[in-house]
Amino acid sequence: MLEAPALSLLTGGEAVAVAVRQIDPDVFPVYPITPQTPIIQSFAQMVADGQARTEIINVESEHSAMSAAAAAALAGARTLTATSSQGLALMVEVVYIAASLRAPVVMAVGNRALSGPINIHADHSDAMLARDTGWVQLFAENAQEAYDLMLLAPRLAEHPEVRLPVMVGLDGFTITHSAEPVALLGDAKVQAWVGEYRHPYPLLDTANPVTVGPFAMPDSYFELRYQLQEALERVPGVLEALCRGYARLSGREYAAFESYRLEDAERALVVMGSAAGTAKEAIDRLREQGEKVGLLKLRLFRPFPAQALREALAHVPHVAVLDRALSLGSFPPLYAEVCAALYGSPTRLQSYAGGLGGREIYTEDLMRLFGELAELPAGPTRYVGLRR
Amino acid sequence: MREIRWHGRGGQGAKSMSQVLAEAWLRQGRWVQAFPEYGPERSGAPVTAYTRADARPIRIHHAVRNPDAVVVLDPSLLGEVPVTAGLRPGGFVLVNSPESASSLAERLPGVRVLRVDGSALARTAGGNYANVVLLGAVAGVLGEPALEALQQAFAATFAKLSPEAVAVNFKALEAGYRAALEEAERPGPGAVQAAPTPREDLPGAVVLAQDAPHPRTGGWRTGLKPAVRLEACVNCLLCWVYCPDAAILTENQAFVGFDYQHCKGCELCVKACPTAAIEMVPEGLELVGQGQLTPRTQGGRHA
């Protein structure tokens, strides 16, 4: 088999579709929703062209998509799906159930604003809706990361120490619909990497019948929820080991977060998703002017790597956290997490929110943010790019 | 503080009596609390309820851990529910049963067992419900609340009952209140059952067939059970398909009978049977022909 060319020009959505084709899952139940649609559109074409053996299930709603996905994964089929925004909101009831049933489903999420008003553009509000569901949540900076995280995701989800569903987020339009060069792995390499899916108690093993999804009374519900908590706590260790293997396979290094020019930084930004790339650009420009600024780009939001993040930021006097979502009536979600992780640390934190509903976050916005960060008195959330 | 635990089956009025008792105490100037513990919400399924009474306001909101008294409305619960769990020293278990107190004490070692045939007393009073008799009896043993307070509380709680029905229940309450209770105690530990911990190696609450802590849901039936005329059975096994409790027994893919320990009496098999071979019959009777019943013979295979 020929190796794929060194770089392919793909949108984030297409890169995810290629990853799905190479994984060649058994089942892919899906309902299309912008900006996730190109993922299923591209992948359905690949299946129609005989490039994957996957059974695509066209369901009547996202609620059904997740119901079918969880059931298929428990039946013994490797199962992937994709969604976005209102689709995730509609499926969220079953998103909880998939995690509690320990169904290792992998789902790409084209991160997009929630209604209303209706808006189809980049925003992390949809993912935040699912942050307490028990899923592992990863965020990609660009198409390459979306592709690579999709290939890491099944190994993480299906790992016996984890056995949890995994969400891979990529910013709607900004990444899902932007064509960028992506280095792909060969099909055979991916197949060898993901291996065969094995569920220890598949529903279709009729010789060894099991009950799945029983009612749990107050005497056992708590323990079962605690099992989920423990499984999530094992994720960082498993992810680290998988990333070492993936680096050997692909030459690309991954981890729960990426530190960029952070070693001697006096001011740092914490951000997830596509704005991290823009932040690197802003940091390079400021560094040229002698400013000691740096970035902590978070990929793993759930479980939240609090201790590692605290250590990585321990030496930085001023840290800004830029959220692409609000927690209406309180501090934005990422800020609240970082705040809790850094509790008691001398680092001074400042909350920023921006980029909601696809509002651009420009390089200059972030340069301005770094510029004011050390001078600001302690205060409430500041809004990047908001007109008022 | 007085703390009472009620055990009954859904439909037997354990929850109602926990409230009537609280209402009666309230009428005597006590602060009270009454609440049930919800499990499978179905008639016949085990139900637990609690009553608290104190001289000062009750602020705690959790189950009664160490009751002064336990009232058991249905003797069939004794093998199914740990009724003596946590009973306070000096406390007692009051059981509605035709069985003798000493025989009940054999099954409840280490606690003071009081027994009253509440069902019989209820029938004598002209009613059907043993729960009212047991309410009267537990108040009689405790010495409070007063019979008049219980009767007022009952009338207030069941304001829509006819005067005749209220009169019957007053009689039943009084019969329980004044009943001479049989008493026995056998040495042994008061049984306390720890809740099973979900298995660590089975993530996602998977239950393996051999591990199923299968509740004996046969106790949920309320007087009727399915019975079959085998000569009318065409062995289509639709009953096996529809039974939600896997209580249709087969051998070599042939229908052989019912697992009455787990049959909840839902009647789905009766509805599914295309030849009307299955009918619901009163417990203790057997089907000999269509609509024809006979008292049960000993040694029934699946009884």
Interface residues (C-beta under 8 A of the other chain):
Chain A: L74 S100 L101 R102 A103 R163 Y201 N208 P209 V210 T211 V212 G213 P214 F215 A216 M217 D219 S220 E223 L224 Q227 A231
Chain B: G39 P40 A195 P196 T197 P198 E200 L202 P203 G204 A205 V206 V207 L208 A209 A212
